[in-house]
Amino acid sequence: MERFASGWKRNYYGKGDVSVYRLNRDGAAPADDSPVFGANVLMLIYGDAFWPTYTTGDNTGLIATDSMKNFIQRETMNFTGYDYEGLCRFLGTTFLETYPQVEGLQISAQEIPYARLANGASFAPAGPERITARVELTRDAIAEAVSGLQGFRLLRLGGSAFAGFVRDQYTTLPDLKDRPLHMWLDLEWRYSEPSLAFNEGQTVARVRHLVHDVFEAFESGSIQQVIHRIGVRLLDENPSVTEVHLEANNRTWDTIAERGSELGVYTDARPPYGCLGLRLTR
């Protein structure tokens, strides 16, 4: 179910899973940006003009979702930036200018990352983490602008503990003082003003580095403590951010055999996994 920052909507519709790749085929791009700009886009629009489609099947004012897909893909050619917040704002603003019956819309984009290979003209899929953005526009304002990073897969060979938890008839897990930790992480954040989201990806780059730095350097007593440290640092080091939401999965591998603390063999964890969430605000 979708939610809109501007409030409850009687009806909405749109097009999702729209993939688009803008290629600078000469390989040129600003420093730290890639000539391969890939995105998966979801566009949702709302307005009273579309209500007759629901009640009587009258499609007079309806914009076909296939047309929305074509719009997203073709207008990406006219977007000159390299950030996903900017892409969402550009597509949304242009769509509102094109279709006056639309009262507002929400556009979400997820990065489809490719990394340059050694010869400079070839690329391969990258990640696994991916930039995300979500922007809602009305006729009067930017109702919401949210940035995020999803899909971190983080492995630490040691320096992670989990001990001292409740023990009763349901407990089988031993205290773990120095475990290999494998966790997944998604996070998104909001700004004190929506306009501050449009900073050409600078905040996203800082947060990506921050997540890696905390996970590498911080010896923790729980995954909860790891994500709390990430969230606190994110707020401390990015004064434009007012709220951060983090969600981690405990995907720590099952142990097959260990030889002291020097060597071990492990396998992927069984399907039940721990899910841990945290929301911090100023």
GULUMLO-781158 format. One line per field, with one value per residue (C-alpha): y, x, z; residue in one letter. Coordinates in steps of 0.25 Angstrom, whole numbers, always signed. Example, Ala and Ser with C-alpha at 12.3 -4.5 7.8 and 13.67 -1.06 7.14 Angstrom:
BEGIN
v -18;-4 $
u +49;+55 $
w +31;+29 $
res A;S $
% end
This chain:
BEGIN
v +0;+14;+26;+40;+51;+61;+53;+42;+40;+34;+29;+28;+20;+19;+10;+3;-5;+4;+2;+13;+14;+27;+25;+35;+27;+35;+31;+45;+48;+58;+53;+42;+40;+29;+30;+19;+25;+13;+15;+6;+16;+16;+27;+29;+40;+45;+55;+56;+56;+41;+37;+34;+23;+16;+19;+19;+14;+27;+29;+43;+49;+37;+36;+22;+15;+11;+26;+28;+18;+24;+38;+33;+26;+37;+49;+43;+47;+62;+60;+65;+61;+49;+48;+41;+52;+61;+51;+49;+64;+66;+55;+60;+75;+72;+62;+73;+83;+73;+68;+79;+69;+63;+69;+63;+51;+42;+37;+27;+23;+12;+12;+1;+2;-2;+0;+3;-8;-6;-2;+10;+7;-6;-8;-19;-19;-13;-12;-19;-6;+4;+18;+21;+34;+37;+51;+55;+68;+76;+88;+97;+90;+79;+71;+61;+58;+45;+39;+25;+14;-1;-14;-13;-27;-26;-36;-35;-46;-43;-32;-35;-40;-45;-49;-46;-47;-54;-69;-78;-91;-85;-81;-90;-79;-79;-66;-61;-53;-51;-56;-54;-44;-44;-33;-27;-12;-2;+12;+25;+39;+52;+66;+78;+85;+76;+85;+81;+67;+72;+73;+65;+53;+58;+53;+40;+38;+43;+33;+21;+24;+26;+12;+5;+12;+9;-5;-7;+0;-2;-14;-16;-24;-25;-22;-12;-5;-4;+2;+12;+16;+18;+26;+35;+38;+41;+52;+57;+59;+63;+75;+76;+62;+62;+48;+34;+21;+8;-6;-18;-33;-42;-52;-57;-70;-84;-90;-104;-105;-96;-97;-88;-73;-75;-83;-87;-92;-87;-87;-78;-76;-83;-75;-69;-57;-46;-32;-20;-6;+8;+22;+34;+49;+62 $
u +0;+5;+6;+6;+13;+2;-9;-19;-23;-37;-30;-17;-11;+2;+13;+24;+36;+40;+55;+63;+78;+84;+97;+108;+114;+126;+129;+129;+123;+126;+136;+131;+119;+117;+113;+104;+92;+81;+68;+56;+44;+31;+21;+8;-2;-15;-26;-41;-41;-38;-50;-60;-51;-53;-68;-73;-62;-61;-46;-47;-37;-29;-14;-11;+0;+7;+8;+14;+25;+28;+29;+39;+48;+48;+49;+61;+68;+66;+70;+85;+88;+93;+86;+73;+66;+68;+63;+50;+48;+51;+41;+30;+31;+31;+19;+11;+14;+9;-4;-12;-22;-12;-13;+0;+9;+19;+32;+41;+54;+64;+78;+82;+97;+109;+124;+134;+144;+159;+159;+149;+139;+133;+124;+118;+107;+111;+105;+99;+95;+86;+83;+68;+60;+45;+39;+24;+20;+7;+3;+8;+20;+30;+22;+33;+47;+54;+68;+72;+82;+77;+83;+96;+102;+112;+122;+131;+140;+140;+138;+123;+117;+103;+101;+94;+80;+68;+69;+57;+51;+51;+66;+75;+85;+98;+105;+114;+126;+133;+125;+126;+115;+107;+96;+88;+84;+74;+73;+66;+66;+58;+63;+59;+54;+51;+59;+72;+70;+75;+90;+95;+96;+106;+99;+97;+112;+115;+105;+110;+125;+119;+112;+125;+133;+125;+123;+138;+143;+132;+132;+118;+110;+98;+93;+84;+96;+102;+90;+89;+103;+101;+89;+95;+107;+98;+90;+103;+111;+99;+92;+82;+76;+65;+61;+67;+60;+69;+65;+75;+74;+83;+88;+99;+104;+102;+114;+119;+132;+142;+157;+158;+157;+166;+158;+144;+134;+120;+108;+96;+87;+73;+61;+56;+64;+65;+59;+63;+58;+62;+57;+64;+60;+67 $
w +0;-4;+5;+1;+10;+5;+11;+9;-6;-11;-23;-30;-41;-49;-55;-48;-51;-62;-66;-73;-76;-81;-87;-89;-101;-102;-87;-82;-68;-57;-47;-38;-47;-57;-72;-69;-62;-59;-52;-48;-47;-40;-44;-37;-40;-33;-36;-37;-52;-51;-42;-53;-58;-45;-44;-58;-67;-73;-78;-84;-75;-72;-76;-80;-71;-84;-88;-74;-77;-90;-83;-73;-83;-93;-84;-77;-89;-85;-71;-70;-56;-49;-36;-34;-26;-37;-47;-39;-38;-53;-57;-48;-51;-66;-65;-57;-68;-78;-72;-65;-60;-50;-36;-31;-32;-25;-33;-27;-34;-30;-36;-46;-43;-53;-50;-60;-64;-66;-81;-78;-89;-82;-70;-61;-51;-38;-24;-17;-10;-18;-17;-15;-16;-14;-18;-17;-24;-24;-32;-21;-14;-12;-2;+1;-3;+3;+0;+3;+1;+0;-1;+7;+9;+20;+26;+38;+41;+56;+66;+68;+80;+85;+99;+112;+106;+112;+115;+117;+112;+98;+97;+89;+84;+92;+96;+85;+89;+75;+64;+49;+46;+33;+32;+22;+23;+17;+21;+17;+22;+21;+21;+29;+16;+4;-5;+2;-4;-17;-15;-27;-19;-9;+4;-2;-5;+10;+15;+7;+12;+27;+27;+22;+32;+44;+40;+39;+51;+62;+71;+75;+85;+76;+62;+69;+74;+60;+53;+65;+63;+48;+50;+61;+52;+40;+48;+54;+41;+32;+38;+27;+31;+41;+42;+38;+37;+37;+36;+37;+35;+43;+32;+40;+34;+41;+46;+40;+47;+54;+58;+69;+65;+53;+43;+40;+30;+29;+21;+18;+29;+29;+24;+38;+40;+50;+46;+54;+51;+57;+54;+59;+59;+64 $
res M;E;R;F;A;S;G;W;K;R;N;Y;Y;G;K;G;D;V;S;V;Y;R;L;N;R;D;G;A;A;P;A;D;D;S;P;V;F;G;A;N;V;L;M;L;I;Y;G;D;A;F;W;P;T;Y;T;T;G;D;N;T;G;L;I;A;T;D;S;M;K;N;F;I;Q;R;E;T;M;N;F;T;G;Y;D;Y;E;G;L;C;R;F;L;G;T;T;F;L;E;T;Y;P;Q;V;E;G;L;Q;I;S;A;Q;E;I;P;Y;A;R;L;A;N;G;A;S;F;A;P;A;G;P;E;R;I;T;A;R;V;E;L;T;R;D;A;I;A;E;A;V;S;G;L;Q;G;F;R;L;L;R;L;G;G;S;A;F;A;G;F;V;R;D;Q;Y;T;T;L;P;D;L;K;D;R;P;L;H;M;W;L;D;L;E;W;R;Y;S;E;P;S;L;A;F;N;E;G;Q;T;V;A;R;V;R;H;L;V;H;D;V;F;E;A;F;E;S;G;S;I;Q;Q;V;I;H;R;I;G;V;R;L;L;D;E;N;P;S;V;T;E;V;H;L;E;A;N;N;R;T;W;D;T;I;A;E;R;G;S;E;L;G;V;Y;T;D;A;R;P;P;Y;G;C;L;G;L;R;L;T;R $
% end
